[in-house]
Amino acid sequence: MTIHLHQSDLPDGLTLGPVVAIDTETMGLDPRRDRLCVVQLSDGNGDAHLVQIARGQTRAPNLERLLTDPATLKLFHFGRFDIAALKQAFGVTTAPVWCTKIASRLIRTFTDRHGLKYLLADLVGVDVSKQQQTSDWGAAQLTEAQKEYAASDVLYLHALKAELEARLIREDRLELAQRLFAFLPTRAELDLLGWNDANDIFLH
């Protein structure tokens, strides 16, 4: 595993292939209040790219181009949050997207355990640590433990997608999953506008 740390944006000329795993680290769990601190990305081949986002930063042109590129599939776990955080930070809509959490909930209805740590252990055979999940991601200098944690959230998403996609195909739910993925950017925008779980627009 190689971790590349960048400041403010991805470097010019970096290509990460047709499917890019993405995750974010923020100061908290409300994307309207808690600023974006780190965006981590991986092409699934063992490298992770971490982009530190400065306080008050509103542009990251190379990253924005990737997020909005229609030819690049953006792969998330619980993309609803990350898409909202990226929209809040840069004003762009991330698409097209694929979410391993939605896929798991759609196909693994025999369990309520859909967290990334559990899925990676169960389906990919990888044990990742969540010890740094609640650390201070706004710090000027990231610790080695933080960098390793951030990388682990994207390094194995391609393998996890393959396992979940095979099950979706087997149970004839892939087309339904794809329609749910297509709706995710709209769901994230509703969250930013205040229609979150406490005020769900789809409730009676």
N, CA, C and O of each residue as an XYZ file, in Angstrom:
816
protein
N       0.841     -1.189      0.000
C       0.000      0.000      0.000
C       0.882      1.247      0.000
O       1.802      1.373      0.808
N       0.582      2.167     -0.925
C       1.275      3.447     -0.982
C       0.259      4.562     -0.781
O      -0.770      4.596     -1.457
N       0.541      5.466      0.137
C      -0.361      6.576      0.429
C       0.290      7.868     -0.065
O       1.411      8.195      0.325
N      -0.417      8.595     -0.921
C       0.053      9.865     -1.447
C      -0.774     10.976     -0.809
O      -2.002     10.957     -0.885
N      -0.114     11.935     -0.186
C      -0.801     13.043      0.472
C      -0.653     14.305     -0.369
O       0.455     14.702     -0.728
N      -1.792     14.932     -0.678
C      -1.805     16.154     -1.484
C      -2.483     17.275     -0.694
O      -3.315     17.023      0.178
N      -2.116     18.498     -1.013
C      -2.711     19.657     -0.374
C      -3.672     20.358     -1.332
O      -3.286     20.760     -2.429
N      -4.925     20.498     -0.905
C      -5.943     21.316     -1.565
C      -6.563     20.713     -2.831
O      -7.710     21.027     -3.148
N      -5.844     19.862     -3.558
C      -6.397     19.320     -4.800
C      -5.572     18.118     -5.250
O      -4.462     17.896     -4.767
N      -6.125     17.356     -6.171
C      -5.355     16.304     -6.819
C      -4.318     16.928     -7.733
O      -4.546     18.021     -8.252
N      -3.191     16.276     -7.944
C      -2.175     16.843     -8.840
C      -2.627     16.794    -10.298
O      -3.426     15.940    -10.684
N      -2.110     17.712    -11.092
C      -2.406     17.724    -12.524
C      -1.946     16.416    -13.158
O      -0.893     15.880    -12.811
N      -2.753     15.908    -14.097
C      -2.350     14.732    -14.864
C      -2.594     13.397    -14.206
O      -2.341     12.362    -14.823
N      -3.078     13.378    -12.968
C      -3.330     12.106    -12.296
C      -4.571     11.447    -12.877
O      -5.626     12.075    -12.961
N      -4.453     10.187    -13.279
C      -5.599      9.422    -13.763
C      -5.820      8.234    -12.839
O      -4.873      7.543    -12.462
N      -7.066      8.004    -12.482
C      -7.400      6.944    -11.531
C      -8.335      5.897    -12.113
O      -8.912      5.098    -11.375
N      -8.487      5.896    -13.436
C      -9.246      4.847    -14.088
C     -10.737      5.104    -14.130
O     -11.210      6.148    -13.679
N     -11.489      4.136    -14.680
C     -12.930      4.334    -14.899
C     -13.783      4.207    -13.647
O     -14.922      4.673    -13.632
N     -13.254      3.584    -12.594
C     -13.979      3.446    -11.329
C     -13.058      3.909    -10.203
O     -11.988      3.336     -9.997
N     -13.474      4.943     -9.477
C     -12.643      5.516     -8.416
C     -13.372      5.413     -7.082
O     -14.487      5.915     -6.940
N     -12.753      4.772     -6.121
C     -13.308      4.708     -4.771
C     -13.022      6.022     -4.058
O     -11.901      6.530     -4.095
N     -14.047      6.568     -3.407
C     -13.915      7.872     -2.739
C     -14.541      7.810     -1.353
O     -15.571      7.168     -1.149
N     -13.910      8.481     -0.416
C     -14.462      8.638      0.924
C     -14.065     10.034      1.413
O     -13.173     10.666      0.846
N     -14.724     10.502      2.453
C     -14.396     11.811      3.005
C     -14.251     11.731      4.513
O     -14.821     10.853      5.161
N     -13.482     12.660      5.063
C     -13.395     12.856      6.501
C     -13.789     14.301      6.779
O     -13.314     15.219      6.110
N     -14.651     14.499      7.759
C     -15.161     15.826      8.085
C     -14.994     16.076      9.586
O     -14.563     15.196     10.333
N     -15.339     17.282     10.007
C     -15.247     17.621     11.424
C     -16.402     17.049     12.242
O     -16.368     17.107     13.471
N     -17.412     16.502     11.591
C     -18.558     15.932     12.284
C     -19.497     15.289     11.292
O     -19.129     15.049     10.142
N     -20.718     15.007     11.737
C     -21.648     14.231     10.923
C     -22.761     15.056     10.293
O     -23.700     14.488      9.735
N     -22.681     16.369     10.366
C     -23.653     17.235      9.717
C     -22.931     18.016      8.622
O     -22.199     18.956      8.929
N     -23.118     17.650      7.354
C     -22.357     18.315      6.281
C     -22.700     19.788      6.119
O     -21.938     20.525      5.492
N     -23.827     20.239      6.668
C     -24.166     21.667      6.610
C     -23.354     22.464      7.619
O     -23.125     23.659      7.429
N     -22.918     21.811      8.689
C     -22.206     22.478      9.785
C     -20.729     22.132      9.825
O     -19.894     22.990     10.109
N     -20.406     20.886      9.545
C     -19.068     20.354      9.789
C     -18.267     20.296      8.492
O     -18.641     19.603      7.545
N     -17.176     21.024      8.466
C     -16.439     21.202      7.214
C     -15.732     19.934      6.747
O     -15.382     19.055      7.534
N     -15.542     19.881      5.450
C     -14.789     18.816      4.802
C     -13.299     19.011      5.078
O     -12.772     20.113      4.918
N     -12.631     17.951      5.489
C     -11.205     18.035      5.840
C     -10.302     17.227      4.914
O      -9.227     17.688      4.530
N     -10.738     16.022      4.557
C      -9.914     15.120      3.748
C     -10.814     14.395      2.750
O     -11.922     13.972      3.082
N     -10.319     14.263      1.532
C     -10.955     13.402      0.533
C      -9.931     12.347      0.151
O      -8.811     12.670     -0.243
N     -10.322     11.086      0.269
C      -9.412     10.017     -0.090
C      -9.957      9.255     -1.298
O     -11.163      9.044     -1.430
N      -9.036      8.848     -2.178
C      -9.412      8.209     -3.429
C      -8.475      7.044     -3.724
O      -7.315      7.040     -3.310
N      -9.004      6.046     -4.453
C      -8.174      4.916     -4.857
C      -8.693      4.336     -6.165
O      -9.898      4.322     -6.417
N      -7.768      3.858     -6.993
C      -8.160      3.186     -8.231
C      -8.321      1.687     -8.029
O      -8.617      0.959     -8.977
N      -8.127      1.217     -6.788
C      -8.306     -0.194     -6.478
C      -7.080     -1.048     -6.682
O      -7.147     -2.269     -6.539
N      -5.958     -0.430     -7.015
C      -4.737     -1.183     -7.293
C      -3.681     -1.049     -6.202
O      -2.501     -1.308     -6.441
N      -4.106     -0.641     -4.998
C      -3.174     -0.620     -3.877
C      -2.662      0.734     -3.468
O      -1.987      0.855     -2.446
N      -2.972      1.780     -4.257
C      -2.559      3.130     -3.903
C      -3.747      3.940     -3.413
O      -4.875      3.741     -3.864
N      -3.489      4.847     -2.493
C      -4.519      5.760     -2.012
C      -3.996      7.186     -2.115
O      -2.839      7.459     -1.794
N      -4.855      8.086     -2.563
C      -4.516      9.497     -2.664
C      -5.377     10.264     -1.674
O      -6.605     10.220     -1.747
N      -4.735     10.968     -0.749
C      -5.427     11.756      0.267
C      -5.250     13.236     -0.051
O      -4.131     13.717     -0.228
N      -6.365     13.943     -0.121
C      -6.330     15.373     -0.385
C      -6.801     16.103      0.863
O      -7.955     15.968      1.270
N      -5.901     16.883      1.475
C      -6.295     17.719      2.607
C      -6.954     18.996      2.096
O      -6.401     19.694      1.246
N      -8.135     19.293      2.620
C      -8.893     20.466      2.216
C      -8.735     21.539      3.287
O      -8.998     21.297      4.465
N      -8.310     22.710      2.875
C      -8.068     23.803      3.827
C      -9.378     24.398      4.323
O     -10.389     24.378      3.620
N      -9.349     24.922      5.532
C     -10.519     25.609      6.080
C     -10.866     26.804      5.199
O     -10.007     27.637      4.909
N     -12.125     26.888      4.774
C     -12.563     27.975      3.910
C     -12.368     27.721      2.428
O     -12.796     28.535      1.610
N     -11.737     26.621      2.058
C     -11.499     26.307      0.650
C     -12.811     25.969     -0.053
O     -13.614     25.199      0.475
N     -13.036     26.531     -1.228
C     -14.275     26.297     -1.971
C     -14.047     25.752     -3.375
O     -15.012     25.465     -4.082
N     -12.811     25.605     -3.788
C     -12.513     25.085     -5.122
C     -11.395     24.061     -5.047
O     -10.444     24.196     -4.276
N     -11.539     23.028     -5.878
C     -10.501     22.028     -6.097
C     -10.700     21.535     -7.529
O     -11.288     20.474     -7.737
N     -10.217     22.291     -8.518
C     -10.587     22.056     -9.912
C     -10.366     20.631    -10.421
O     -11.232     20.084    -11.104
N      -9.229     20.026    -10.103
C      -8.972     18.670    -10.589
C      -9.911     17.657     -9.943
O     -10.426     16.761    -10.611
N     -10.127     17.807     -8.651
C     -11.051     16.933     -7.945
C     -12.474     17.139     -8.453
O     -13.204     16.168     -8.651
N     -12.874     18.378     -8.663
C     -14.220     18.674     -9.162
C     -14.448     18.039    -10.536
O     -15.525     17.510    -10.809
N     -13.435     18.094    -11.394
C     -13.568     17.486    -12.724
C     -13.805     15.990    -12.620
O     -14.613     15.429    -13.360
N     -13.103     15.350    -11.704
C     -13.291     13.917    -11.519
C     -14.692     13.618    -10.980
O     -15.361     12.699    -11.452
N     -15.127     14.395     -9.994
C     -16.433     14.156     -9.374
C     -17.574     14.274    -10.373
O     -18.567     13.555    -10.269
N     -17.439     15.172    -11.334
C     -18.521     15.428    -12.288
C     -18.320     14.749    -13.636
O     -19.155     14.899    -14.529
N     -17.233     14.009    -13.801
C     -16.942     13.338    -15.070
C     -17.953     12.214    -15.316
O     -17.989     11.256    -14.543
N     -18.776     12.301    -16.369
C     -19.777     11.257    -16.612
C     -19.179      9.916    -16.994
O     -19.868      8.898    -16.939
N     -17.903      9.895    -17.381
C     -17.257      8.644    -17.778
C     -16.560      7.947    -16.610
O     -16.025      6.850    -16.776
N     -16.560      8.565    -15.440
C     -15.905      7.980    -14.263
C     -16.941      7.637    -13.211
O     -17.657      8.514    -12.729
N     -17.022      6.363    -12.855
C     -17.938      5.930    -11.804
C     -17.278      6.169    -10.454
O     -16.160      5.720    -10.205
N     -17.994      6.888     -9.582
C     -17.485      7.173     -8.246
C     -18.071      6.167     -7.267
O     -19.291      6.056     -7.145
N     -17.213      5.438     -6.574
C     -17.603      4.326     -5.716
C     -17.486      4.730     -4.251
O     -16.423      5.150     -3.795
N     -18.592      4.598     -3.520
C     -18.649      5.019     -2.123
C     -19.166      3.901     -1.225
O     -19.752      2.924     -1.693
N     -18.934      4.068      0.087
C     -19.690      3.338      1.098
C     -20.438      4.399      1.911
O     -19.820      5.258      2.539
N     -21.761      4.332      1.892
C     -22.639      5.382      2.417
C     -22.369      6.692      1.678
O     -22.024      7.715      2.270
N     -22.542      6.613      0.366
C     -22.306      7.765     -0.481
C     -23.192      8.955     -0.181
O     -22.826     10.094     -0.471
N     -24.347      8.704      0.392
C     -25.268      9.798      0.717
C     -24.564     10.899      1.502
O     -24.751     12.079      1.206
N     -23.764     10.538      2.487
C     -23.063     11.534      3.293
C     -21.936     12.191      2.514
O     -21.812     13.416      2.512
N     -21.112     11.381      1.851
C     -19.947     11.924      1.157
C     -20.359     12.857      0.020
O     -19.749     13.908     -0.176
N     -21.386     12.476     -0.723
C     -21.865     13.309     -1.826
C     -22.353     14.652     -1.290
O     -22.108     15.696     -1.894
N     -23.045     14.617     -0.149
C     -23.517     15.862      0.471
C     -22.338     16.717      0.933
O     -22.336     17.930      0.726
N     -21.345     16.100      1.550
C     -20.176     16.844      2.033
C     -19.421     17.498      0.884
O     -18.968     18.636      1.006
N     -19.283     16.791     -0.224
C     -18.593     17.332     -1.389
C     -19.399     18.445     -2.051
O     -18.836     19.436     -2.517
N     -20.715     18.277     -2.088
C     -21.585     19.316     -2.637
C     -21.516     20.578     -1.776
O     -21.453     21.688     -2.306
N     -21.526     20.415     -0.473
C     -21.463     21.553      0.437
C     -20.135     22.295      0.294
O     -20.095     23.524      0.345
N     -19.061     21.548      0.116
C     -17.727     22.151      0.053
C     -17.465     22.847     -1.280
O     -16.930     23.956     -1.308
N     -17.842     22.196     -2.387
C     -17.429     22.680     -3.702
C     -18.585     23.072     -4.619
O     -18.358     23.628     -5.693
N     -19.818     22.790     -4.208
C     -20.972     23.163     -5.014
C     -21.193     22.306     -6.243
O     -21.929     22.702     -7.146
N     -20.562     21.124     -6.297
C     -20.713     20.261     -7.462
C     -21.515     19.017     -7.094
O     -21.514     18.578     -5.944
N     -22.199     18.459     -8.090
C     -22.966     17.228     -7.901
C     -22.144     16.050     -8.396
O     -21.798     15.982     -9.576
N     -21.837     15.139     -7.515
C     -21.041     13.968     -7.850
C     -21.911     12.936     -8.556
O     -22.938     12.519     -8.021
N     -21.508     12.526     -9.748
C     -22.252     11.533    -10.517
C     -21.381     11.074    -11.693
O     -20.529     11.822    -12.172
N     -21.605      9.825    -12.157
C     -22.459      8.772    -11.602
C     -21.801      8.121    -10.385
O     -20.590      8.229    -10.192
N     -22.609      7.448     -9.572
C     -22.107      6.883     -8.323
C     -22.580      5.444     -8.119
O     -23.543      4.989     -8.737
N     -21.873      4.748     -7.239
C     -22.202      3.369     -6.839
C     -21.950      3.299     -5.341
O     -20.907      3.762     -4.879
N     -22.874      2.734     -4.568
C     -22.746      2.727     -3.107
C     -22.810      1.310     -2.555
O     -23.804      0.608     -2.742
N     -21.750      0.895     -1.877
C     -21.700     -0.461     -1.332
C     -22.665     -0.650     -0.161
O     -23.131     -1.763      0.078
N     -22.966      0.415      0.565
C     -23.906      0.286      1.681
C     -25.321      0.034      1.171
O     -26.033     -0.819      1.702
N     -25.727      0.772      0.147
C     -27.045      0.531     -0.444
C     -27.106     -0.873     -1.029
O     -28.097     -1.581     -0.850
N     -26.056     -1.274     -1.724
C     -26.028     -2.616     -2.306
C     -26.170     -3.675     -1.218
O     -26.912     -4.643     -1.385
N     -25.467     -3.495     -0.113
C     -25.545     -4.461      0.981
C     -26.947     -4.515      1.565
O     -27.482     -5.598      1.801
N     -27.543     -3.357      1.798
C     -28.889     -3.324      2.380
C     -29.923     -3.925      1.436
O     -30.931     -4.477      1.877
N     -29.672     -3.819      0.164
C     -30.617     -4.333     -0.822
C     -30.512     -5.840     -0.993
O     -31.506     -6.509     -1.273
N     -29.316     -6.370     -0.827
C     -29.112     -7.792     -1.125
C     -28.907     -8.652      0.121
O     -29.181     -9.851      0.092
N     -28.427     -8.053      1.216
C     -28.126     -8.828      2.426
C     -29.203     -8.534      3.473
O     -28.913     -8.017      4.551
N     -30.437     -8.871      3.138
C     -31.580     -8.570      3.999
C     -31.673     -9.515      5.194
O     -32.562     -9.370      6.033
N     -30.772    -10.470      5.275
C     -30.753    -11.411      6.399
C     -29.987    -10.860      7.598
O     -29.876    -11.527      8.626
N     -29.451     -9.627      7.465
C     -28.665     -9.046      8.555
C     -28.885     -7.544      8.602
O     -29.301     -6.933      7.617
N     -28.602     -6.957      9.752
C     -28.641     -5.493      9.862
C     -27.227     -4.924      9.983
O     -27.052     -3.763     10.355
N     -26.224     -5.738      9.669
C     -24.828     -5.313      9.781
C     -24.303     -4.936      8.391
O     -23.903     -5.795      7.605
N     -24.316     -3.641      8.114
C     -23.923     -3.147      6.797
C     -22.777     -2.144      6.876
O     -22.491     -1.458      5.895
N     -22.115     -2.050      8.037
C     -20.965     -1.172      8.175
C     -19.792     -1.665      7.351
O     -19.681     -2.857      7.067
N     -18.912     -0.742      6.966
C     -17.793     -1.099      6.098
C     -16.872     -2.118      6.746
O     -16.441     -3.064      6.087
N     -16.567     -1.944      8.012
C     -15.667     -2.880      8.689
C     -16.207     -4.304      8.633
O     -15.466     -5.246      8.352
N     -17.511     -4.455      8.904
C     -18.109     -5.789      8.886
C     -18.137     -6.355      7.468
O     -17.820     -7.528      7.268
N     -18.512     -5.542      6.485
C     -18.596     -6.026      5.108
C     -17.237     -6.469      4.582
O     -17.128     -7.500      3.920
N     -16.193     -5.682      4.880
C     -14.867     -6.061      4.399
C     -14.401     -7.367      5.033
O     -13.791     -8.203      4.367
N     -14.688     -7.538      6.313
C     -14.295     -8.786      6.979
C     -15.081     -9.969      6.427
O     -14.527    -11.046      6.211
N     -16.379     -9.760      6.198
C     -17.260    -10.847      5.794
C     -17.103    -11.229      4.326
O     -17.123    -12.413      3.990
N     -16.947    -10.242      3.452
C     -16.976    -10.510      2.014
C     -15.614    -10.458      1.337
O     -15.409    -11.100      0.307
N     -14.679     -9.698      1.906
C     -13.373     -9.537      1.273
C     -12.254    -10.188      2.086
O     -11.163    -10.420      1.567
N     -12.522    -10.482      3.355
C     -11.514    -11.107      4.201
C     -10.451    -10.143      4.681
O      -9.310    -10.543      4.912
N     -10.812     -8.861      4.836
C      -9.877     -7.834      5.284
C     -10.389     -7.237      6.585
O     -11.565     -6.890      6.694
N      -9.510     -7.116      7.568
C      -9.866     -6.520      8.849
C      -9.277     -5.123      8.929
O      -8.058     -4.962      8.987
N     -10.148     -4.101      8.933
C      -9.661     -2.727      9.005
C      -9.984     -2.145     10.375
O     -10.999     -2.480     10.986
N      -9.106     -1.273     10.841
C      -9.292     -0.624     12.135
C     -10.134      0.631     11.970
O      -9.969      1.378     11.006
N     -11.044      0.859     12.924
C     -11.854      2.080     12.942
C     -11.460      3.000     14.098
O     -12.231      3.877     14.488
N     -10.259      2.799     14.643
C      -9.829      3.528     15.839
C      -9.734      5.032     15.600
O      -9.977      5.822     16.513
N      -9.377      5.439     14.359
C      -9.173      6.862     14.072
C     -10.438      7.558     13.552
O     -10.390      8.720     13.146
N     -11.561      6.845     13.566
C     -12.782      7.385     12.977
C     -13.191      8.720     13.592
O     -13.683      9.604     12.890
N     -12.993      8.863     14.876
C     -13.439     10.080     15.564
C     -12.278     11.000     15.936
O     -12.392     11.785     16.878
N     -11.178     10.915     15.219
C     -10.043     11.787     15.519
C     -10.242     13.154     14.879
O     -11.209     13.364     14.146
N      -9.325     14.091     15.155
C      -9.428     15.465     14.665
C      -8.883     15.551     13.246
O      -7.675     15.658     13.036
N      -9.793     15.502     12.272
C      -9.382     15.529     10.874
C      -9.050     16.940     10.391
O      -8.528     17.103      9.289
N      -9.344     17.959     11.195
C      -9.016     19.319     10.824
C      -7.609     19.739     11.206
O      -7.213     20.875     10.947
N      -6.849     18.844     11.816
C      -5.483     19.172     12.221
C      -4.613     19.489     11.002
O      -4.809     18.928      9.924
N      -3.667     20.382     11.185
C      -2.797     20.787     10.075
C      -1.951     19.623      9.565
O      -1.698     19.506      8.366
N      -1.518     18.765     10.488
C      -0.708     17.609     10.124
C      -1.456     16.331     10.482
O      -1.846     16.141     11.634
N      -1.657     15.462      9.509
C      -2.288     14.176      9.775
C      -1.256     13.202     10.328
O      -0.111     13.183      9.875
N      -1.655     12.400     11.299
C      -0.764     11.377     11.832
C      -0.700     10.200     10.856
O      -1.539     10.060      9.967
N       0.308      9.369     11.048
C       0.413      8.172     10.205
C      -0.808      7.278     10.398
O      -1.290      6.666      9.445
N      -1.306      7.202     11.632
C      -2.490      6.385     11.901
C      -3.709      6.931     11.164
O      -4.506      6.161     10.629
N      -3.858      8.253     11.134
C      -4.967      8.860     10.401
C      -4.861      8.563      8.912
O      -5.855      8.215      8.274
N      -3.675      8.696      8.363
C      -3.483      8.443      6.934
C      -3.791      6.986      6.587
O      -4.425      6.710      5.569
N      -3.348      6.070      7.420
C      -3.609      4.657      7.174
C      -5.101      4.345      7.290
O      -5.640      3.556      6.514
N      -5.757      4.967      8.260
C      -7.196      4.775      8.421
C      -7.942      5.296      7.200
O      -8.800      4.605      6.650
N      -7.616      6.517      6.776
C      -8.292      7.120      5.629
C      -8.094      6.269      4.378
O      -9.029      6.075      3.601
N      -6.892      5.768      4.186
C      -6.613      4.931      3.018
C      -7.413      3.635      3.057
O      -7.917      3.182      2.030
N      -7.529      3.041      4.239
C      -8.210      1.753      4.341
C      -9.679      1.844      3.953
O     -10.283      0.839      3.579
N     -10.260      3.039      4.037
C     -11.667      3.204      3.692
C     -11.927      3.159      2.193
O     -13.074      3.012      1.772
N     -10.875      3.285      1.375
C     -11.072      3.250     -0.077
C     -10.306      2.127     -0.781
O     -10.655      1.756     -1.902
N      -9.285      1.589     -0.150
C      -8.426      0.617     -0.829
C      -9.150     -0.662     -1.245
O      -8.761     -1.300     -2.224
N     -10.192     -1.040     -0.516
C     -10.829     -2.333     -0.754
C     -12.243     -2.220     -1.317
O     -12.938     -3.228     -1.442
N     -12.677     -1.008     -1.658
C     -14.054     -0.837     -2.129
C     -14.294     -1.502     -3.482
O     -15.395     -1.989     -3.738
N     -13.288     -1.531     -4.347
C     -13.469     -2.197     -5.641
C     -13.740     -3.692     -5.454
O     -14.620     -4.255     -6.104
N     -12.984     -4.321     -4.571
C     -13.201     -5.744     -4.310
C     -14.563     -5.977     -3.678
O     -15.240     -6.952     -4.004
N     -14.969     -5.089     -2.777
C     -16.277     -5.208     -2.139
C     -17.393     -5.022     -3.162
O     -18.383     -5.753     -3.136
N     -17.244     -4.058     -4.055
C     -18.238     -3.849     -5.114
C     -18.417     -5.117     -5.944
O     -19.544     -5.498     -6.260
N     -17.324     -5.763     -6.293
C     -17.405     -6.976     -7.117
C     -18.209     -8.067     -6.419
O     -19.025     -8.743     -7.047
N     -17.978     -8.236     -5.123
C     -18.701     -9.257     -4.366
C     -20.195     -8.937     -4.280
O     -21.036     -9.816     -4.466
N     -20.512     -7.682     -3.999
C     -21.915     -7.283     -3.865
C     -22.624     -7.292     -5.213
O     -23.790     -7.676     -5.300
N     -21.927     -6.872     -6.260
C     -22.550     -6.844     -7.590
C     -22.910     -8.248     -8.058
O     -23.953     -8.452     -8.678
N     -22.052     -9.206     -7.762
C     -22.354    -10.590     -8.127
C     -23.626    -11.076     -7.452
O     -24.419    -11.790     -8.065
N     -23.828    -10.701     -6.207
C     -25.039    -11.098     -5.483
C     -26.273    -10.362     -6.005
O     -27.356    -10.942     -6.084
N     -26.110     -9.085     -6.360
C     -27.223     -8.341     -6.944
C     -27.666     -8.969     -8.260
O     -28.862     -9.078     -8.531
N     -26.711     -9.377     -9.065
C     -27.037    -10.040    -10.333
C     -27.733    -11.370    -10.065
O     -28.732    -11.695    -10.707
N     -27.208    -12.129     -9.122
C     -27.789    -13.439     -8.794
C     -29.245    -13.331     -8.369
O     -30.067    -14.171     -8.734
N     -29.564    -12.299     -7.597
C     -30.925    -12.129     -7.082
C     -31.771    -11.184     -7.930
O     -32.868    -10.798     -7.526
N     -31.266    -10.812     -9.101
C     -32.001     -9.972    -10.052
C     -32.386     -8.629     -9.438
O     -33.516     -8.169     -9.598
N     -31.440     -8.000     -8.734
C     -31.694     -6.698     -8.122
C     -30.709     -5.620     -8.579
O     -30.698     -4.520     -8.028
N     -29.896     -5.926     -9.566
C     -28.895     -4.956    -10.005
C     -29.544     -3.728    -10.629
O     -29.121     -2.604    -10.359
N     -30.560     -3.925    -11.457
C     -31.195     -2.784    -12.109
C     -31.855     -1.873    -11.082
O     -31.805     -0.650    -11.215
N     -32.470     -2.458    -10.063
C     -33.053     -1.668     -8.979
C     -31.964     -0.908     -8.235
O     -32.135      0.267     -7.909
N     -30.851     -1.570     -7.968
C     -29.735     -0.920     -7.289
C     -29.231      0.267     -8.098
O     -28.939      1.318     -7.529
N     -29.127      0.120     -9.397
C     -28.614      1.198    -10.236
C     -29.544      2.406    -10.215
O     -29.082      3.545    -10.276
N     -30.848      2.166    -10.129
C     -31.783      3.280    -10.029
C     -31.641      3.987     -8.682
O     -31.772      5.209     -8.605
N     -31.378      3.230     -7.633
C     -31.142      3.835     -6.325
C     -29.853      4.654     -6.325
O     -29.812      5.747     -5.760
N     -28.810      4.137     -6.950
C     -27.552      4.878     -7.033
C     -27.760      6.202     -7.785
O     -27.220      7.235     -7.391
N     -28.538      6.163     -8.858
C     -28.778      7.363     -9.652
C     -29.510      8.439     -8.841
O     -29.376      9.633     -9.110
N     -30.290      7.993     -7.843
C     -31.046      8.933     -7.011
C     -30.209      9.529     -5.881
O     -30.586     10.549     -5.303
N     -29.092      8.909     -5.566
C     -28.303      9.322     -4.404
C     -27.920     10.806     -4.405
O     -28.050     11.446     -3.362
N     -27.457     11.387     -5.513
C     -27.138     12.820     -5.468
C     -28.340     13.683     -5.094
O     -28.182     14.697     -4.415
N     -29.530     13.298     -5.523
C     -30.733     14.038     -5.144
C     -31.022     13.853     -3.660
O     -31.406     14.805     -2.980
N     -30.840     12.632     -3.150
C     -31.048     12.367     -1.725
C     -30.076     13.197     -0.885
O     -30.452     13.723      0.163
N     -28.843     13.314     -1.338
C     -27.849     14.119     -0.625
C     -28.226     15.597     -0.646
O     -28.045     16.299      0.349
N     -28.746     16.069     -1.769
C     -29.159     17.468     -1.855
C     -30.330     17.752     -0.919
O     -30.385     18.818     -0.306
N     -31.261     16.816     -0.803
C     -32.367     16.964      0.146
C     -31.840     17.088      1.571
O     -32.348     17.886      2.358
N     -30.817     16.296      1.903
C     -30.212     16.396      3.236
C     -29.678     17.801      3.482
O     -29.874     18.363      4.559
N     -29.010     18.363      2.495
C     -28.425     19.695      2.647
C     -29.496     20.773      2.767
O     -29.258     21.823      3.364
N     -30.671     20.519      2.205
C     -31.762     21.482      2.264
C     -32.645     21.309      3.501
O     -33.612     22.047      3.688
N     -32.300     20.320      4.352
C     -33.029     20.147      5.606
C     -33.988     18.983      5.642
O     -34.559     18.688      6.692
N     -34.185     18.300      4.500
C     -35.047     17.123      4.502
C     -34.211     15.877      4.804
O     -34.037     15.005      3.953
N     -33.699     15.818      6.035
C     -32.890     14.675      6.445
C     -33.777     13.643      7.145
O     -35.000     13.682      7.014
N     -33.171     12.736      7.876
C     -33.933     11.649      8.492
C     -34.973     12.166      9.488
O     -36.015     11.537      9.673
N     -34.702     13.297     10.126
C     -35.642     13.844     11.100
C     -36.840     14.524     10.434
O     -37.865     14.764     11.072
N     -36.695     14.826      9.153
C     -37.762     15.503      8.413
C     -37.827     14.905      7.001
O     -37.737     15.621      6.004
N     -37.984     13.582      6.943
C     -37.909     12.841      5.685
C     -39.087     13.200      4.781
O     -40.243     13.027      5.169
N     -38.805     13.692      3.598
C     -39.826     14.107      2.667
C     -40.711     12.947      2.198
O     -41.818     13.155      1.701
N     -40.199     11.716      2.368
C     -40.945     10.556      1.895
C     -41.870      9.966      2.962
O     -42.625      9.036      2.681
N     -41.816     10.495      4.167
C     -42.720     10.017      5.211
C     -44.132     10.522      4.965
O     -44.333     11.500      4.245
N     -45.115      9.848      5.572
C     -46.519     10.220      5.431
C     -46.745     11.621      5.987
O     -47.870     12.121      5.962
